[in-house]
Amino acid sequence: MRVLHIHKGVGHAGGGAGISMQRLHRTLLRLGVDSKILVLQDEGAGPDVSRLPRIETLSLERRLRSITSRLGLNDVHRLGSFQLGRHTFFQNADLVHFHGMHSGTFSYLALPGVSSARPCLLSLHDTWAFTGHCAHSYDCERWKTGCGDCPSPEEPPAIVRDGTRLEWRMKSRAFLKSGIRLISKSTWTTRMARVSALRHLPLTEIPYGVDTGVYRPRGRARSRELLGLPQDRFVLLVSARDLGDRRHGLDLLVRALQGLAPDLSARCILLVMGRQGVELVHGAGLPVRDLGYLADGHLKAIAYSAADLYLFPTRADVFGLSSIESQACGTPVVSFRVGGVPDHVRPGETGFLAEPGDVFGFRDGIALLLQNEAARLRMSGTCRSSVLQDYDLSLEATRHADLYESILSRATTAADTRPQLVPPYPGDDPAGLPRAGERSDGRSKGRQQVAPTAEAD
């Protein structure tokens, strides 16, 4: 089985979706699945990663973008998307798994042609597929009826002119014509999909997973010693790749921390992990320790383990990957009841949930858990066991592999019509190519079986 993943970047270069894709890719390889990746830029990413096709002649894509952007249309300038079929990674793939198309990655207008050649899937790492331009719609529900009169043109991916109604129609038509299968990352995203223009497309729900061998409790005292943190203070951790992004809610967190009782506030220290965080939390009234942006999972696990609570003040999130990273390290979470967060932050079990935007409720959640050590310790164990049971990375990868197999098993193409690999194909020995009539599946027959994924067609 050969799978091709497509996104704007690998790992941290592709944001949270890029991190999730890279983790999935590596775990699929360990399961015996032949996995490749196409991205906008592939410098130093290894032989399994290559660059998406582009049309550089006469700067056609750049010139077309200057026109389409003035019409309020994003991504359709990527003419190279129509040449995907020429790339050997695509020619050798059994199916194509998109992890994102927006932000200049791939033209959705090419999707019907791509899906006619290979089965296609799209992971809903955000809600862009449903909307006229934005990746997160917050309280706006215009995406249900066709967008237009956009209240947030500046919301990423931003537009300079309101073409949301036209883009909503074009995108919906391309998606429906392609028959692409959607992969939802939370029950909230599943509910959105079922009332969107894409409600007739097949959908499978597969939540994120984390490597529980990397994200594991490291010992609170030892972790604080390594980070130079005091042992006699409450440590509150907040993190995000870009803490200056309004969606991450750092302004809400500052207001919540300002409301803590003076005696409790005097016993706390704020640990910040991410870019632009220190400048934004100075008004919180707590001592701040800045770790900067950490890409290494082991270092992040030490930070999670050092904290008493992980603060996740998001305004909108499909799931909340950092939340289950924290829980895997045994640290409870305080967050808002938004998006897919309630799937894994369960009040009284793995943390506390305030109502959306309720800074006083968020403040009260922090105080409640800090003042109840027995509850925190109980939640710590529940956090770890919950992730092991439902959000382990191997479970996520196996669910994807099972989904891929079920799609390919329903394909009408006979096995003996499958073409030989098209050289060059990094990692394949030409002498070992399958002969006509042979079909090879590299997955181990001894792979651990899990319960079937929740699926709704």
Sequence and secondary structure as in RCSB ss.txt:
>XXXX:A:sequence
MRVLHIHKGVGHAGGGAGISMQRLHRTLLRLGVDSKILVLQDEGAGPDVSRLPRIETLSLERRLRSITSRLGLND
VHRLGSFQLGRHTFFQNADLVHFHGMHSGTFSYLALPGVSSARPCLLSLHDTWAFTGHCAHSYDCERWKTGCGDC
PSPEEPPAIVRDGTRLEWRMKSRAFLKSGIRLISKSTWTTRMARVSALRHLPLTEIPYGVDTGVYRPRGRARSRE
LLGLPQDRFVLLVSARDLGDRRHGLDLLVRALQGLAPDLSARCILLVMGRQGVELVHGAGLPVRDLGYLADGHLK
AIAYSAADLYLFPTRADVFGLSSIESQACGTPVVSFRVGGVPDHVRPGETGFLAEPGDVFGFRDGIALLLQNEAA
RLRMSGTCRSSVLQDYDLSLEATRHADLYESILSRATTAADTRPQLVPPYPGDDPAGLPRAGERSDGRSKGRQQV
APTAEAD
>XXXX:A:secstr
 EEEEE S SGGGGHHHHHHHHHHHHHHHHTT EEEEEES  TTS TTEEE     GGGHHHHHHHHHGGGT  S
TT GGGGGGGGSHHHHH SEEEES  TTTT  GGGHHHHHHHS EEEE SSSGGGSSS S  TT  GGGTT  S 
S TTSSS  SS  HHHHHHHHHHHHHHHT EEEESSHHHHHHHHTSTTTTS EEE    B TTTSS   HHHHHH
HHT  TTSEEEEEEEEETTSGGG HHHHHHHHHTS HHHHTTEEEEEEEETHHHHHGGGSS EEEEE    HHHH
HHHHHH SEEEE  S  SS HHHHHHHHTT  EEEES TTGGGT  BTTTEEEE TT HHHHHHHHHHHHT HHH
HHHHHHHHHHHHHHH BHHHHHHHHHHHHHHHHHT  S GGG     S  TT  GGG   TT     S TT    
   EEE 
